[in-house]
Amino acid sequence: MKTLEQIKKVAVVGAGTMGNGIAHVFAQSGFEVHLIDVSKSALERAIETIKKNLTRLLQKEKIDEATKEKTLHNITTFDNLYDGIQGVDFVVEAATENPEIKFGLFRDMDKRTGKDVVLATNTSSISITKIAAQTGRPDKVIGMHFMNPVPIMKLVEVIRGYSTSDETAKLVFALSEKLGKVPVEVNDYPGFVANRILMPMINEAIQALQTGVAGVKEIDTVLKLGANFPMGPLQLADFIGLDVCLAILDVMYEGFKDPKYAPNPLLVNMVQAGKLGVKSGEGFYDYSESKKAEKVSSMFRK
Ligand SMILES: NC(=O)c1ccc[n+]([C@@H]2O[C@H](COP(=O)([O-])OP(=O)(O)OC[C@H]3O[C@@H](n4cnc5c(N)ncnc54)[C@H](O)[C@@H]3O)[C@@H](O)[C@H]2O)c1
């Protein structure tokens, strides 16, 4: 297996909300990053977001101009997995939260990367053990669950599948620390730890909204001021992506066969209507004119 020192070139597969942040932190830590997505527009948006976030860090004097330039220089985009994955020393998969997409990707990546390469996944809820079983190297498959927004949030949940080796876990711990993150080891059960606790809360907030207990702003304000949360659960759901929240709840519902994880029908409806939160311009809040999430979506205006 590659040692930490041997990891120079990293593939990030999927350039959406999480992929761009993961590419950013690897590139800023000096790694050469291949950012891969099936969608050219997602790649373009990802580079724009990384530029914007680097400029913000520069303005706050957290980085200098040279670091900004070097970080951008370290990232190359690919709209083809086969070109992008060639010769990489480590992979983080951050594609759409859909088991079939991830299983297919891991089968392909297993064929096209050196046998000594660790394949990590940023999945929020899909079984690491099942993903690992798609490959001929289940000992080198692991969950590396970054939090959103990746350049800011310190936590990486490191999830060991049934066959993940100690060596792989150790490498991912060291790598996370090199990125300036704090890794925490957890085991492979649906939702792991972060989403096992977060998603039922978001689902309950949606339930409270749907049953008329309170409005969007009211629910968020109660949790912000009453529980000292930096943002309310509905705004957080918008930032995560309502499709991602739904996918995670579905996996937990299936995995535990417990109705307490059943996604609220309003969440299902909103995803079906294409109201996915920040990334689509509207969720519980309207992001079309102001990016500040101050305006409640017209769907919920009283
Ligand atoms: N959004 C969050 O807050 C959050 C937090 C932690 C983990 N995650 C996890 O990170 C992963 C990505 O989530 P996201 O929110 O960035 O999703 P997203 O919808 O913003 O982006 C997913 C990207 O994957 C791309 N994609 C789909 N199939 C692909 C393929 N075969 N090859 C390459 N790219 C492909 C899509 O084009 C899209 O750009 C998911 O597993 C999700 O559960 C999300």
The ligand as a MOL file (V3000), in Angstrom:
LIG
                    3D

  0  0  0     0  0            999 V3000
M  V30 BEGIN CTAB
M  V30 COUNTS 44 48 0 0 0
M  V30 BEGIN ATOM
M  V30 1 N -24.0380 17.6740 0.5540 0
M  V30 2 C -23.5360 17.4330 1.7470 0
M  V30 3 O -23.6630 18.2390 2.6870 0
M  V30 4 C -22.7440 16.1670 1.9850 0
M  V30 5 C -21.9950 16.0610 3.1650 0
M  V30 6 C -21.1870 14.9340 3.3440 0
M  V30 7 C -21.1720 13.9400 2.3800 0
M  V30 8 N -21.9240 14.0540 1.2540 0 CHG=1
M  V30 9 C -21.8380 12.9830 0.2620 0
M  V30 10 O -20.9470 13.4160 -0.7580 0
M  V30 11 C -21.3400 12.8230 -2.0100 0
M  V30 12 C -21.5870 13.9170 -3.0120 0
M  V30 13 O -22.6240 14.7370 -2.5360 0
M  V30 14 P -22.8350 16.2120 -3.0880 0
M  V30 15 O -23.6990 16.9020 -2.1120 0
M  V30 16 O -21.5250 16.8020 -3.4780 0 CHG=-1
M  V30 17 O -23.7000 15.8770 -4.3970 0
M  V30 18 P -23.9370 16.7820 -5.6920 0
M  V30 19 O -25.2230 16.3600 -6.2550 0
M  V30 20 O -23.7200 18.2310 -5.3640 0
M  V30 21 O -22.7400 16.3450 -6.6680 0
M  V30 22 C -22.5830 15.0500 -7.1580 0
M  V30 23 C -21.7520 15.1210 -8.4220 0
M  V30 24 O -21.4460 13.7790 -8.8410 0
M  V30 25 C -21.4350 13.7760 -10.2430 0
M  V30 26 N -21.5260 12.4010 -10.7490 0
M  V30 27 C -22.6190 11.5900 -10.8510 0
M  V30 28 N -22.2670 10.3960 -11.3690 0
M  V30 29 C -20.9350 10.4490 -11.6040 0
M  V30 30 C -19.9970 9.5290 -12.1320 0
M  V30 31 N -20.3500 8.3090 -12.5200 0
M  V30 32 N -18.7120 9.9120 -12.2360 0
M  V30 33 C -18.3250 11.1580 -11.8430 0
M  V30 34 N -19.1710 12.0780 -11.3320 0
M  V30 35 C -20.4550 11.7260 -11.1990 0
M  V30 36 C -22.6130 14.6590 -10.6260 0
M  V30 37 O -22.5150 15.1160 -11.9630 0
M  V30 38 C -22.4930 15.7840 -9.5950 0
M  V30 39 O -21.7300 16.8790 -10.0860 0
M  V30 40 C -22.5630 11.9630 -1.7130 0
M  V30 41 O -22.1410 10.6510 -1.4760 0
M  V30 42 C -23.1220 12.5960 -0.4370 0
M  V30 43 O -23.8660 11.7020 0.3300 0
M  V30 44 C -22.7040 15.1530 1.0290 0
M  V30 END ATOM
M  V30 BEGIN BOND
M  V30 1 1 1 2
M  V30 2 2 2 3
M  V30 3 1 2 4
M  V30 4 1 4 5
M  V30 5 2 4 44
M  V30 6 2 5 6
M  V30 7 1 6 7
M  V30 8 2 7 8
M  V30 9 1 8 9
M  V30 10 1 8 44
M  V30 11 1 9 10
M  V30 12 1 9 42
M  V30 13 1 10 11
M  V30 14 1 11 12
M  V30 15 1 11 40
M  V30 16 1 12 13
M  V30 17 1 13 14
M  V30 18 2 14 15
M  V30 19 1 14 16
M  V30 20 1 14 17
M  V30 21 1 17 18
M  V30 22 2 18 19
M  V30 23 1 18 20
M  V30 24 1 18 21
M  V30 25 1 21 22
M  V30 26 1 22 23
M  V30 27 1 23 24
M  V30 28 1 23 38
M  V30 29 1 24 25
M  V30 30 1 25 26
M  V30 31 1 25 36
M  V30 32 1 26 27
M  V30 33 1 26 35
M  V30 34 2 27 28
M  V30 35 1 28 29
M  V30 36 1 29 30
M  V30 37 2 29 35
M  V30 38 1 30 31
M  V30 39 2 30 32
M  V30 40 1 32 33
M  V30 41 2 33 34
M  V30 42 1 34 35
M  V30 43 1 36 37
M  V30 44 1 36 38
M  V30 45 1 38 39
M  V30 46 1 40 41
M  V30 47 1 40 42
M  V30 48 1 42 43
M  V30 END BOND
M  V30 END CTAB
M  END
